[in-house]
Amino acid sequence: MTIPTDTLQKNRLPQHIAIIMDGNGRWAKSKGKPRVFGHKKGVSAVREIVEACSEIGISYLTLYAFSTENWNRPQFEVNTLMTLLSTSLRKELKTFQENHVRLNTIGRLESLPEKAQKELREVTQKTKNNTGLTLTLALSYGGREEIVKVIQNISEKVVNNHLRTEEIDEKIINNHLYTFSLPDVDLMIRTSGEKRISNFLLWQLAYAELYFTDTLWPDFGKTDLLGAIINYQQRERRFGKISEQIEENND
């Protein structure tokens, strides 16, 4: 089934979509292929979703590409993922430019192989003036590690008398996050049927709508994305208020 783009309510689009791209390994296994085959197919899904978000008019897309916990996977798989990251960035630059996509990254980038870091720097530099979708790749990223880093940085400023404890509020914390330049997540999608957030954007997901689908990531396409957005648009986002207050504000 194909869902036409014009079925969306353009005035109620999520500004920021975050996706946990899960199921590459299981997709490959279902085809009798090694796990790395699934990761390679997953790159095609990334391209389709980036292009779809650009077409729909989504402003921010954040993809959980590699977590801090993923370093514990078999070394061959980790090496393959790092190589795939480097080659994909090089190949996708044309797609980014054609769709006016600006690349952004979050996480412990210094832990990535130098070649991957180099490709990230170059593509980020070449797309920095693009004015369309901001695509953020979460690489060697963990939500708890991010919060620990925030506490350390803020504590150092307090110790050095650059900040008073009574000045610490949500804005201060936001400004110290990896995502300081991004708005909070509106819609978080996880593929493959798993129903957890797996240490992803713990602070930024505070009021996000969560959408879980059984579709494995390599099979997740534009129609699936539109379905998730339509589901999001059918929900009432109250942010702690009651329905009557929301209705009054919409009148």
FISESE-281361 format. One line per field, with one value per residue: x, y, z of N, C-alpha, C in turn; chain; residue number from 1; residue in one letter. Coordinates in nm, 3 decimals, always signed. Example, Ala and Ser with C-alpha at 12.3 -4.5 7.8 and 13.67 -1.06 7.14 Angstrom:
BEGIN
nxx: +1.319_+1.285;
nyy: -0.569_-0.225;
nzz: +0.780_+0.708;
caxx: +1.230_+1.367;
cayy: -0.450_-0.106;
cazz: +0.780_+0.714;
cxx: +1.320_+1.290;
cyy: -0.330_+0.003;
czz: +0.780_+0.787;
c: A_A;
k: 1_2;
r: A_S;
This chain:
BEGIN
nxx: +0.084_+0.056_+0.106_-0.009_+0.172_+0.023_-0.168_-0.088_-0.105_+0.005_+0.049_+0.095_+0.325_+0.588_+0.862_+1.112_+1.239_+1.342_+1.522_+1.557_+1.737_+1.674_+1.726_+1.879_+2.057_+1.882_+1.725_+1.909_+1.969_+1.725_+1.734_+1.925_+2.181_+2.500_+2.532_+2.647_+2.560_+2.303_+2.350_+2.461_+2.244_+2.083_+2.181_+2.071_+1.809_+1.840_+1.906_+1.663_+1.486_+1.598_+1.572_+1.293_+1.215_+1.318_+1.161_+0.904_+0.923_+1.037_+1.228_+1.440_+1.626_+1.731_+1.949_+2.012_+2.299_+2.526_+2.590_+2.734_+2.745_+2.759_+3.024_+3.091_+3.030_+3.111_+3.446_+3.492_+3.244_+3.220_+3.439_+3.357_+3.126_+3.238_+3.394_+3.191_+3.056_+3.241_+3.267_+3.001_+2.940_+3.097_+2.980_+2.718_+2.726_+2.657_+2.380_+2.306_+2.370_+2.203_+1.956_+1.973_+2.066_+2.196_+2.469_+2.514_+2.672_+2.671_+2.804_+3.076_+3.296_+3.568_+3.643_+3.605_+3.743_+4.020_+3.990_+3.714_+3.645_+3.765_+3.617_+3.368_+3.421_+3.480_+3.242_+3.059_+3.162_+3.134_+2.860_+2.764_+2.641_+2.400_+2.045_+1.827_+1.693_+1.829_+2.044_+2.130_+2.376_+2.403_+2.676_+2.890_+2.749_+2.580_+2.308_+2.327_+2.601_+2.625_+2.482_+2.638_+2.870_+2.771_+2.717_+2.977_+3.101_+2.947_+2.990_+3.260_+3.263_+3.128_+3.303_+3.517_+3.413_+3.269_+3.009_+2.711_+2.553_+2.280_+2.211_+2.183_+1.972_+1.713_+1.774_+2.048_+2.144_+2.057_+2.219_+2.462_+2.447_+2.513_+2.336_+2.284_+2.221_+1.988_+1.628_+1.402_+1.306_+1.024_+0.897_+0.975_+1.094_+1.110_+1.232_+1.175_+1.032_+1.116_+1.065_+1.184_+1.403_+1.674_+1.900_+1.905_+1.908_+1.812_+1.742_+1.637_+1.412_+1.202_+0.932_+0.859_+0.665_+0.626_+0.689_+0.650_+0.741_+0.701_+0.842_+1.149_+1.457_+1.593_+1.375_+1.219_+1.057_+0.957_+0.673_+0.630_+0.737_+0.561_+0.330_+0.398_+0.415_+0.153_+0.024_+0.136_+0.023_-0.235_-0.242_-0.288_-0.105_-0.020_+0.159_+0.158_-0.071_-0.438_-0.693_-0.895_-0.762_-0.583_-0.761_-0.871_-0.651_-0.620_-0.833;
nyy: -0.120_+0.217_+0.528_+0.845_+1.153_+1.385_+1.326_+1.399_+1.626_+1.929_+2.135_+2.012_+1.865_+1.667_+1.836_+1.738_+1.427_+1.120_+0.819_+0.480_+0.258_-0.049_-0.401_-0.490_-0.712_-0.929_-0.915_-0.985_-1.244_-1.369_-1.387_-1.569_-1.470_-1.320_-1.103_-0.856_-0.811_-0.725_-0.479_-0.335_-0.326_-0.174_+0.083_+0.171_+0.204_+0.419_+0.620_+0.640_+0.725_+0.968_+1.116_+1.111_+1.252_+1.501_+1.566_+1.570_+1.776_+1.776_+1.907_+1.823_+1.527_+1.257_+0.990_+0.683_+0.559_+0.420_+0.289_+0.347_+0.105_-0.067_-0.110_-0.341_-0.550_-0.830_-0.804_-0.811_-0.735_-0.477_-0.351_-0.372_-0.212_+0.040_+0.077_+0.075_+0.305_+0.506_+0.472_+0.505_+0.768_+0.909_+0.829_+0.921_+1.194_+1.337_+1.292_+1.424_+1.690_+1.736_+1.725_+1.926_+1.874_+1.905_+1.782_+1.658_+1.560_+1.359_+1.245_+1.036_+1.113_+1.105_+0.849_+0.703_+0.542_+0.702_+0.743_+0.738_+0.959_+1.159_+1.153_+1.226_+1.486_+1.614_+1.582_+1.708_+1.969_+2.033_+2.038_+2.229_+2.473_+2.413_+2.438_+2.280_+1.980_+1.891_+1.645_+1.432_+1.219_+0.980_+0.868_+0.634_+0.686_+0.744_+0.786_+0.804_+0.842_+1.088_+1.253_+1.226_+1.353_+1.612_+1.681_+1.673_+1.883_+2.107_+2.103_+2.157_+2.423_+2.541_+2.492_+2.647_+2.893_+3.003_+2.968_+2.970_+2.754_+2.801_+2.904_+2.699_+2.547_+2.408_+2.517_+2.572_+2.310_+2.202_+2.350_+2.230_+1.981_+1.726_+1.777_+2.048_+2.234_+2.151_+2.104_+1.960_+1.613_+1.523_+1.299_+0.965_+0.686_+0.335_+0.054_-0.299_-0.426_-0.424_-0.275_-0.046_+0.223_+0.212_+0.362_+0.601_+0.936_+1.033_+1.262_+1.431_+1.302_+1.346_+1.440_+1.318_+1.153_+0.808_+0.555_+0.233_-0.025_-0.340_-0.378_-0.451_-0.269_-0.255_-0.288_-0.072_+0.197_+0.489_+0.482_+0.356_+0.547_+0.762_+0.648_+0.635_+0.907_+0.992_+0.848_+0.980_+1.233_+1.185_+1.177_+1.332_+1.586_+1.681_+1.778_+1.779_+1.925_+1.943_+1.799_+1.991_+2.235_+2.226_+2.229_+2.484_+2.645_+2.590_+2.703;
nzz: +0.000_-0.089_+0.055_-0.008_-0.010_+0.026_+0.212_+0.458_+0.737_+0.687_+0.864_+1.101_+1.116_+1.254_+1.391_+1.455_+1.400_+1.534_+1.489_+1.577_+1.422_+1.375_+1.331_+1.116_+1.126_+1.178_+0.951_+0.753_+0.837_+0.792_+0.524_+0.484_+0.488_+0.590_+0.882_+0.814_+0.558_+0.593_+0.717_+0.508_+0.332_+0.489_+0.457_+0.219_+0.298_+0.472_+0.289_+0.144_+0.344_+0.425_+0.188_+0.171_+0.404_+0.341_+0.120_+0.234_+0.418_+0.668_+0.933_+1.101_+1.138_+1.323_+1.346_+1.501_+1.472_+1.564_+1.870_+2.201_+2.324_+2.110_+2.049_+2.173_+2.012_+1.786_+1.663_+1.386_+1.280_+1.385_+1.259_+0.994_+0.999_+1.053_+0.823_+0.635_+0.711_+0.640_+0.357_+0.278_+0.349_+0.169_-0.073_-0.045_-0.042_-0.275_-0.285_-0.050_-0.119_-0.340_-0.219_-0.039_+0.218_+0.544_+0.715_+1.043_+1.349_+1.649_+1.963_+2.091_+1.901_+1.874_+1.930_+1.707_+1.410_+1.247_+0.971_+0.935_+1.093_+0.942_+0.699_+0.800_+0.892_+0.648_+0.491_+0.657_+0.652_+0.379_+0.352_+0.520_+0.468_+0.361_+0.348_+0.399_+0.528_+0.844_+0.907_+1.156_+1.272_+1.516_+1.666_+1.815_+2.043_+2.351_+2.569_+2.852_+2.889_+2.764_+2.942_+3.172_+3.082_+3.049_+3.318_+3.424_+3.277_+3.351_+3.627_+3.640_+3.556_+3.765_+3.979_+3.895_+3.926_+3.714_+3.684_+3.874_+4.111_+4.145_+3.905_+3.731_+3.512_+3.298_+3.049_+3.067_+3.092_+2.846_+2.674_+2.709_+2.606_+2.355_+2.158_+2.147_+1.952_+1.841_+1.828_+2.078_+2.049_+1.856_+1.748_+1.795_+1.633_+1.629_+1.469_+1.391_+1.594_+1.860_+2.180_+2.329_+2.436_+2.446_+2.555_+2.413_+2.339_+2.598_+2.750_+2.555_+2.460_+2.628_+2.598_+2.365_+2.111_+2.093_+1.858_+1.753_+1.532_+1.366_+1.136_+0.983_+0.973_+0.708_+0.540_+0.584_+0.454_+0.259_+0.262_+0.507_+0.679_+0.634_+0.738_+1.009_+1.068_+1.018_+1.219_+1.439_+1.402_+1.469_+1.738_+2.060_+2.183_+2.490_+2.683_+2.967_+3.016_+3.017_+2.804_+2.747_+2.775_+2.564_+2.348_+2.379_+2.325_+2.058_+1.938;
caxx: +0.000_+0.130_+0.036_+0.031_+0.224_-0.077_-0.256_-0.033_-0.144_+0.131_+0.066_+0.118_+0.439_+0.691_+0.980_+1.232_+1.216_+1.460_+1.495_+1.646_+1.735_+1.699_+1.681_+1.964_+2.108_+1.773_+1.684_+2.009_+1.954_+1.605_+1.770_+2.036_+2.303_+2.567_+2.479_+2.699_+2.477_+2.191_+2.396_+2.477_+2.109_+2.029_+2.225_+1.971_+1.693_+1.876_+1.894_+1.522_+1.421_+1.652_+1.507_+1.151_+1.204_+1.343_+1.043_+0.788_+0.944_+1.086_+1.345_+1.549_+1.621_+1.845_+1.956_+2.099_+2.379_+2.622_+2.586_+2.855_+2.740_+2.789_+3.166_+3.105_+2.996_+3.230_+3.537_+3.473_+3.125_+3.252_+3.526_+3.274_+3.040_+3.320_+3.427_+3.067_+3.030_+3.329_+3.233_+2.866_+2.946_+3.153_+2.884_+2.592_+2.744_+2.579_+2.240_+2.291_+2.373_+2.083_+1.840_+2.004_+2.078_+2.314_+2.509_+2.555_+2.706_+2.679_+2.863_+3.220_+3.351_+3.712_+3.666_+3.591_+3.867_+4.058_+3.934_+3.572_+3.643_+3.802_+3.503_+3.265_+3.460_+3.471_+3.103_+2.999_+3.210_+3.080_+2.714_+2.731_+2.559_+2.272_+1.936_+1.714_+1.694_+1.950_+2.058_+2.226_+2.413_+2.450_+2.785_+2.953_+2.663_+2.500_+2.240_+2.381_+2.735_+2.604_+2.442_+2.758_+2.957_+2.708_+2.740_+3.119_+3.132_+2.884_+3.057_+3.389_+3.236_+3.091_+3.427_+3.601_+3.337_+3.214_+2.866_+2.662_+2.460_+2.142_+2.188_+2.165_+1.833_+1.702_+1.843_+2.192_+2.170_+2.043_+2.334_+2.580_+2.422_+2.562_+2.230_+2.251_+2.171_+1.869_+1.509_+1.366_+1.246_+0.878_+0.856_+1.082_+1.053_+1.202_+1.193_+1.208_+0.945_+1.165_+0.994_+1.266_+1.475_+1.814_+2.001_+1.905_+1.852_+1.731_+1.691_+1.566_+1.288_+1.113_+0.791_+0.844_+0.571_+0.703_+0.623_+0.721_+0.691_+0.766_+0.920_+1.294_+1.506_+1.616_+1.246_+1.147_+1.067_+0.880_+0.536_+0.634_+0.759_+0.435_+0.240_+0.437_+0.381_+0.008_-0.007_+0.176_-0.071_-0.362_-0.229_-0.303_+0.017_-0.069_+0.271_+0.118_-0.198_-0.553_-0.746_-0.970_-0.667_-0.530_-0.866_-0.883_-0.537_-0.632_-0.949;
cayy: +0.000_+0.343_+0.640_+0.970_+1.257_+1.489_+1.287_+1.456_+1.760_+2.001_+2.224_+1.931_+1.778_+1.670_+1.913_+1.657_+1.283_+1.040_+0.679_+0.370_+0.174_-0.181_-0.517_-0.525_-0.848_-1.025_-0.912_-1.065_-1.384_-1.421_-1.410_-1.664_-1.392_-1.272_-0.979_-0.737_-0.790_-0.645_-0.341_-0.272_-0.297_-0.067_+0.212_+0.209_+0.253_+0.552_+0.712_+0.661_+0.802_+1.105_+1.181_+1.128_+1.361_+1.625_+1.591_+1.599_+1.904_+1.758_+1.993_+1.754_+1.382_+1.203_+0.845_+0.613_+0.480_+0.333_+0.324_+0.317_-0.039_-0.144_-0.146_-0.475_-0.651_-0.895_-0.707_-0.808_-0.657_-0.337_-0.303_-0.358_-0.096_+0.160_+0.090_+0.110_+0.445_+0.591_+0.463_+0.557_+0.914_+0.956_+0.805_+0.991_+1.339_+1.390_+1.290_+1.533_+1.819_+1.748_+1.745_+2.039_+1.818_+1.944_+1.673_+1.691_+1.437_+1.367_+1.127_+1.037_+1.096_+1.079_+0.705_+0.643_+0.535_+0.830_+0.755_+0.774_+1.097_+1.246_+1.161_+1.303_+1.628_+1.666_+1.593_+1.813_+2.097_+2.057_+2.055_+2.317_+2.586_+2.365_+2.497_+2.188_+1.889_+1.868_+1.502_+1.408_+1.080_+0.952_+0.772_+0.610_+0.770_+0.685_+0.890_+0.818_+0.901_+1.229_+1.323_+1.231_+1.457_+1.740_+1.706_+1.703_+2.015_+2.209_+2.102_+2.227_+2.567_+2.584_+2.490_+2.758_+3.017_+3.055_+2.941_+2.946_+2.640_+2.847_+2.940_+2.576_+2.516_+2.325_+2.583_+2.548_+2.169_+2.190_+2.412_+2.146_+1.853_+1.713_+1.825_+2.184_+2.313_+2.084_+2.107_+1.830_+1.518_+1.515_+1.162_+0.866_+0.563_+0.221_-0.058_-0.439_-0.483_-0.400_-0.162_+0.023_+0.334_+0.169_+0.463_+0.696_+1.070_+1.021_+1.394_+1.492_+1.228_+1.365_+1.452_+1.263_+1.046_+0.689_+0.473_+0.108_-0.104_-0.469_-0.375_-0.446_-0.144_-0.256_-0.286_+0.049_+0.294_+0.613_+0.452_+0.329_+0.676_+0.837_+0.585_+0.677_+1.049_+1.000_+0.802_+1.091_+1.343_+1.145_+1.181_+1.462_+1.617_+1.769_+1.836_+1.799_+1.995_+1.858_+1.813_+2.115_+2.345_+2.215_+2.272_+2.630_+2.706_+2.568_+2.780;
cazz: +0.000_-0.097_+0.119_-0.074_+0.079_+0.052_+0.322_+0.581_+0.776_+0.678_+0.980_+1.221_+1.094_+1.359_+1.351_+1.476_+1.406_+1.568_+1.455_+1.614_+1.301_+1.430_+1.256_+1.002_+1.141_+1.164_+0.810_+0.679_+0.877_+0.727_+0.384_+0.480_+0.462_+0.711_+0.938_+0.745_+0.438_+0.639_+0.740_+0.376_+0.282_+0.572_+0.403_+0.118_+0.373_+0.519_+0.175_+0.112_+0.451_+0.417_+0.075_+0.204_+0.501_+0.268_+0.037_+0.320_+0.484_+0.805_+0.954_+1.170_+1.144_+1.396_+1.331_+1.596_+1.378_+1.634_+2.012_+2.279_+2.352_+1.988_+2.046_+2.230_+1.911_+1.730_+1.602_+1.240_+1.251_+1.414_+1.152_+0.874_+1.017_+1.041_+0.681_+0.566_+0.743_+0.560_+0.215_+0.256_+0.356_+0.042_-0.180_-0.023_-0.047_-0.387_-0.241_+0.047_-0.187_-0.424_-0.131_+0.050_+0.353_+0.622_+0.804_+1.179_+1.422_+1.794_+2.024_+2.117_+1.767_+1.884_+1.942_+1.574_+1.333_+1.189_+0.836_+0.950_+1.141_+0.828_+0.609_+0.869_+0.889_+0.511_+0.448_+0.740_+0.601_+0.245_+0.357_+0.633_+0.425_+0.309_+0.428_+0.411_+0.641_+0.922_+0.936_+1.263_+1.295_+1.652_+1.646_+1.944_+2.127_+2.458_+2.643_+2.988_+2.875_+2.732_+3.063_+3.258_+3.025_+3.082_+3.462_+3.441_+3.222_+3.434_+3.756_+3.623_+3.550_+3.901_+4.057_+3.850_+3.948_+3.589_+3.688_+4.009_+4.112_+4.131_+3.764_+3.652_+3.479_+3.178_+2.937_+3.086_+3.059_+2.701_+2.607_+2.726_+2.542_+2.217_+2.068_+2.189_+1.839_+1.789_+1.915_+2.134_+1.955_+1.855_+1.715_+1.794_+1.567_+1.639_+1.384_+1.425_+1.696_+1.996_+2.240_+2.429_+2.373_+2.436_+2.589_+2.301_+2.360_+2.719_+2.787_+2.442_+2.432_+2.743_+2.556_+2.230_+2.084_+2.060_+1.756_+1.733_+1.419_+1.349_+1.013_+1.001_+0.915_+0.563_+0.469_+0.624_+0.345_+0.264_+0.304_+0.652_+0.744_+0.627_+0.833_+1.144_+1.085_+1.029_+1.355_+1.526_+1.386_+1.529_+1.883_+2.126_+2.259_+2.596_+2.759_+3.105_+3.025_+2.993_+2.668_+2.731_+2.756_+2.429_+2.259_+2.390_+2.255_+1.915_+1.888;
cxx: +0.087_+0.047_+0.082_+0.073_+0.118_-0.180_-0.209_-0.092_-0.016_+0.156_+0.092_+0.231_+0.531_+0.812_+1.105_+1.191_+1.348_+1.426_+1.603_+1.634_+1.773_+1.652_+1.766_+2.010_+2.001_+1.722_+1.779_+1.992_+1.833_+1.630_+1.882_+2.170_+2.371_+2.514_+2.524_+2.620_+2.357_+2.230_+2.412_+2.341_+2.045_+2.067_+2.125_+1.846_+1.719_+1.857_+1.747_+1.454_+1.471_+1.583_+1.359_+1.130_+1.225_+1.221_+0.924_+0.800_+0.981_+1.214_+1.465_+1.524_+1.747_+1.840_+2.055_+2.182_+2.474_+2.628_+2.719_+2.861_+2.776_+2.937_+3.189_+3.069_+3.125_+3.315_+3.518_+3.353_+3.150_+3.337_+3.447_+3.185_+3.117_+3.360_+3.305_+3.030_+3.112_+3.289_+3.096_+2.864_+2.995_+3.051_+2.759_+2.605_+2.661_+2.431_+2.214_+2.281_+2.247_+1.959_+1.861_+2.014_+2.208_+2.346_+2.557_+2.588_+2.706_+2.738_+3.012_+3.294_+3.500_+3.743_+3.651_+3.726_+3.895_+3.997_+3.788_+3.559_+3.670_+3.684_+3.391_+3.295_+3.440_+3.328_+3.029_+3.036_+3.144_+2.928_+2.670_+2.640_+2.425_+2.159_+1.814_+1.721_+1.830_+1.950_+2.167_+2.250_+2.465_+2.549_+2.867_+2.882_+2.591_+2.438_+2.294_+2.519_+2.724_+2.570_+2.558_+2.851_+2.903_+2.736_+2.886_+3.152_+3.071_+2.953_+3.190_+3.369_+3.199_+3.216_+3.514_+3.529_+3.290_+3.062_+2.826_+2.559_+2.316_+2.109_+2.160_+2.017_+1.830_+1.777_+1.994_+2.226_+2.161_+2.165_+2.461_+2.562_+2.490_+2.464_+2.191_+2.190_+2.042_+1.750_+1.485_+1.300_+1.094_+0.830_+0.978_+1.028_+1.157_+1.148_+1.226_+1.125_+0.992_+1.099_+1.072_+1.346_+1.627_+1.917_+2.014_+1.836_+1.760_+1.668_+1.597_+1.432_+1.180_+0.965_+0.770_+0.731_+0.652_+0.622_+0.708_+0.658_+0.769_+0.855_+1.069_+1.350_+1.531_+1.488_+1.167_+1.167_+0.977_+0.738_+0.529_+0.652_+0.631_+0.333_+0.270_+0.398_+0.231_-0.038_+0.024_+0.072_-0.209_-0.358_-0.247_-0.181_-0.018_+0.042_+0.230_-0.014_-0.313_-0.610_-0.817_-0.877_-0.610_-0.632_-0.883_-0.772_-0.547_-0.747_-0.904;
cyy: +0.125_+0.454_+0.769_+1.075_+1.359_+1.449_+1.345_+1.593_+1.844_+2.092_+2.147_+1.832_+1.780_+1.748_+1.826_+1.511_+1.214_+0.893_+0.587_+0.267_+0.031_-0.291_-0.557_-0.670_-0.952_-1.031_-0.999_-1.213_-1.446_-1.450_-1.513_-1.598_-1.355_-1.136_-0.855_-0.708_-0.704_-0.500_-0.266_-0.236_-0.185_+0.071_+0.262_+0.264_+0.393_+0.654_+0.743_+0.748_+0.947_+1.180_+1.207_+1.243_+1.496_+1.664_+1.634_+1.737_+1.891_+1.838_+1.920_+1.604_+1.333_+1.051_+0.786_+0.514_+0.381_+0.377_+0.294_+0.167_-0.124_-0.179_-0.287_-0.585_-0.717_-0.796_-0.698_-0.722_-0.508_-0.278_-0.280_-0.235_+0.035_+0.185_+0.134_+0.256_+0.536_+0.591_+0.524_+0.709_+0.972_+0.944_+0.891_+1.143_+1.401_+1.397_+1.403_+1.668_+1.841_+1.776_+1.854_+1.996_+1.864_+1.833_+1.725_+1.558_+1.463_+1.237_+1.143_+1.012_+1.063_+0.930_+0.632_+0.634_+0.668_+0.850_+0.797_+0.919_+1.194_+1.263_+1.244_+1.452_+1.688_+1.684_+1.700_+1.951_+2.131_+2.081_+2.161_+2.433_+2.543_+2.406_+2.406_+2.108_+1.885_+1.721_+1.483_+1.259_+1.068_+0.837_+0.758_+0.694_+0.687_+0.796_+0.912_+0.884_+1.050_+1.308_+1.333_+1.342_+1.597_+1.777_+1.743_+1.845_+2.127_+2.219_+2.176_+2.378_+2.621_+2.593_+2.610_+2.893_+3.083_+3.039_+2.915_+2.834_+2.685_+2.890_+2.817_+2.547_+2.433_+2.385_+2.560_+2.404_+2.147_+2.241_+2.330_+2.007_+1.847_+1.780_+1.970_+2.268_+2.256_+2.102_+1.968_+1.743_+1.519_+1.372_+1.072_+0.736_+0.455_+0.107_-0.191_-0.500_-0.467_-0.274_-0.107_+0.130_+0.315_+0.282_+0.571_+0.826_+1.076_+1.154_+1.447_+1.425_+1.251_+1.370_+1.403_+1.161_+0.926_+0.601_+0.350_+0.029_-0.234_-0.474_-0.366_-0.328_-0.152_-0.250_-0.158_+0.156_+0.415_+0.588_+0.426_+0.459_+0.758_+0.780_+0.626_+0.822_+1.067_+0.955_+0.913_+1.203_+1.311_+1.151_+1.324_+1.485_+1.722_+1.835_+1.871_+1.870_+1.895_+1.889_+1.947_+2.235_+2.345_+2.265_+2.422_+2.698_+2.693_+2.647_+2.916;
czz: +0.000_-0.035_+0.052_+0.028_+0.116_+0.158_+0.455_+0.608_+0.785_+0.798_+1.109_+1.200_+1.216_+1.309_+1.355_+1.492_+1.440_+1.543_+1.509_+1.502_+1.340_+1.334_+1.137_+1.007_+1.120_+1.020_+0.727_+0.709_+0.808_+0.580_+0.369_+0.452_+0.594_+0.754_+0.860_+0.618_+0.475_+0.663_+0.608_+0.317_+0.361_+0.525_+0.299_+0.185_+0.426_+0.407_+0.144_+0.217_+0.452_+0.304_+0.104_+0.302_+0.434_+0.185_+0.121_+0.385_+0.630_+0.822_+1.011_+1.173_+1.214_+1.390_+1.428_+1.513_+1.447_+1.780_+2.081_+2.310_+2.230_+1.975_+2.099_+2.132_+1.859_+1.649_+1.450_+1.202_+1.276_+1.302_+1.023_+0.881_+1.001_+0.895_+0.602_+0.591_+0.653_+0.412_+0.186_+0.258_+0.223_-0.071_-0.167_-0.030_-0.159_-0.351_-0.143_-0.024_-0.272_-0.342_-0.027_+0.197_+0.418_+0.720_+0.938_+1.249_+1.572_+1.847_+2.047_+1.985_+1.769_+1.896_+1.809_+1.505_+1.263_+1.049_+0.842_+0.999_+1.027_+0.733_+0.671_+0.864_+0.751_+0.465_+0.529_+0.688_+0.468_+0.246_+0.458_+0.594_+0.364_+0.403_+0.441_+0.539_+0.712_+0.963_+1.041_+1.278_+1.437_+1.642_+1.774_+2.049_+2.233_+2.539_+2.782_+2.984_+2.845_+2.858_+3.162_+3.212_+3.057_+3.228_+3.487_+3.395_+3.306_+3.570_+3.749_+3.619_+3.687_+3.988_+4.023_+3.859_+3.818_+3.585_+3.832_+4.005_+4.092_+3.988_+3.677_+3.636_+3.352_+3.060_+2.946_+3.048_+2.909_+2.627_+2.620_+2.664_+2.404_+2.121_+2.096_+2.076_+1.780_+1.882_+1.974_+2.028_+1.969_+1.837_+1.712_+1.736_+1.594_+1.554_+1.450_+1.536_+1.839_+2.052_+2.358_+2.358_+2.376_+2.450_+2.480_+2.342_+2.483_+2.761_+2.679_+2.410_+2.538_+2.705_+2.414_+2.225_+2.037_+1.965_+1.730_+1.619_+1.410_+1.225_+1.045_+0.923_+0.763_+0.480_+0.497_+0.517_+0.365_+0.312_+0.454_+0.730_+0.747_+0.725_+0.976_+1.169_+1.097_+1.167_+1.456_+1.522_+1.445_+1.682_+1.935_+2.214_+2.365_+2.679_+2.902_+3.124_+3.009_+2.855_+2.646_+2.709_+2.615_+2.328_+2.261_+2.313_+2.105_+1.853_+1.834;
c: A_A_A_A_A_A_A_A_A_A_A_A_A_A_A_A_A_A_A_A_A_A_A_A_A_A_A_A_A_A_A_A_A_A_A_A_A_A_A_A_A_A_A_A_A_A_A_A_A_A_A_A_A_A_A_A_A_A_A_A_A_A_A_A_A_A_A_A_A_A_A_A_A_A_A_A_A_A_A_A_A_A_A_A_A_A_A_A_A_A_A_A_A_A_A_A_A_A_A_A_A_A_A_A_A_A_A_A_A_A_A_A_A_A_A_A_A_A_A_A_A_A_A_A_A_A_A_A_A_A_A_A_A_A_A_A_A_A_A_A_A_A_A_A_A_A_A_A_A_A_A_A_A_A_A_A_A_A_A_A_A_A_A_A_A_A_A_A_A_A_A_A_A_A_A_A_A_A_A_A_A_A_A_A_A_A_A_A_A_A_A_A_A_A_A_A_A_A_A_A_A_A_A_A_A_A_A_A_A_A_A_A_A_A_A_A_A_A_A_A_A_A_A_A_A_A_A_A_A_A_A_A_A_A_A_A_A_A_A_A_A_A_A_A_A_A_A_A_A_A_A;
k: 1_2_3_4_5_6_7_8_9_10_11_12_13_14_15_16_17_18_19_20_21_22_23_24_25_26_27_28_29_30_31_32_33_34_35_36_37_38_39_40_41_42_43_44_45_46_47_48_49_50_51_52_53_54_55_56_57_58_59_60_61_62_63_64_65_66_67_68_69_70_71_72_73_74_75_76_77_78_79_80_81_82_83_84_85_86_87_88_89_90_91_92_93_94_95_96_97_98_99_100_101_102_103_104_105_106_107_108_109_110_111_112_113_114_115_116_117_118_119_120_121_122_123_124_125_126_127_128_129_130_131_132_133_134_135_136_137_138_139_140_141_142_143_144_145_146_147_148_149_150_151_152_153_154_155_156_157_158_159_160_161_162_163_164_165_166_167_168_169_170_171_172_173_174_175_176_177_178_179_180_181_182_183_184_185_186_187_188_189_190_191_192_193_194_195_196_197_198_199_200_201_202_203_204_205_206_207_208_209_210_211_212_213_214_215_216_217_218_219_220_221_222_223_224_225_226_227_228_229_230_231_232_233_234_235_236_237_238_239_240_241_242_243_244_245_246_247_248_249_250_251;
r: M_T_I_P_T_D_T_L_Q_K_N_R_L_P_Q_H_I_A_I_I_M_D_G_N_G_R_W_A_K_S_K_G_K_P_R_V_F_G_H_K_K_G_V_S_A_V_R_E_I_V_E_A_C_S_E_I_G_I_S_Y_L_T_L_Y_A_F_S_T_E_N_W_N_R_P_Q_F_E_V_N_T_L_M_T_L_L_S_T_S_L_R_K_E_L_K_T_F_Q_E_N_H_V_R_L_N_T_I_G_R_L_E_S_L_P_E_K_A_Q_K_E_L_R_E_V_T_Q_K_T_K_N_N_T_G_L_T_L_T_L_A_L_S_Y_G_G_R_E_E_I_V_K_V_I_Q_N_I_S_E_K_V_V_N_N_H_L_R_T_E_E_I_D_E_K_I_I_N_N_H_L_Y_T_F_S_L_P_D_V_D_L_M_I_R_T_S_G_E_K_R_I_S_N_F_L_L_W_Q_L_A_Y_A_E_L_Y_F_T_D_T_L_W_P_D_F_G_K_T_D_L_L_G_A_I_I_N_Y_Q_Q_R_E_R_R_F_G_K_I_S_E_Q_I_E_E_N_N_D;
